Amino acid sequence: MFTSATLDIMDTMVSYLLEPVIIALLALIALALWETGLAIGERTGGLRRMIQTGNTNAIAARAQRRIDRADLIARIGPMMGLMGTLIPLGPGLAALGRGDLDILAEAVTVAFNTTVLGLLAGIIGFMLGRARRRWYDGAMAELEEAQP
């Protein structure tokens, strides 16, 4: 099977991933909140002002960028949440085998917290993406109707 050294290397590599995953999750939540603010601005007049310019290329380019960012949040958030769930469970289950329930409790808490953050980011990204698609499709249809 695998040697003890191989398993130790793998455990070390995986344990180093937990902090970057948590940082990435927090960054995704911050980005999701930022994008929510931008979406509120789009909905309360920003998109209307863009339509008034009549520049379909600019609207299409902006739509693509903003929808892509929302999709990125929707896809990456749950993945990071899953990684943050699985990484601490290995040491937590090992601690359970040794009877150390404090370490297990901490690992499970981290696992649940990262799951929730990942799902929250995914939900926000999904909702933003759906709303923006609808808004920008409507804006493009309105511009096409206005053209002779």
Secondary structure, 3 states (H helix, E strand, C coil): CCCHHHHHHHHHHHHHHHHHHHHHHHHHHHHHHHHHHHHHHHHHHHHHHHHHHCCHHHHHHHHHHHHHHHHHHHHHHHHHHHHHHHHHHHHHHHHHHHCCHHHHHHHHHHHHHHHHHHHHHHHHHHHHHHHHHHHHHHHHHHHHHHCC
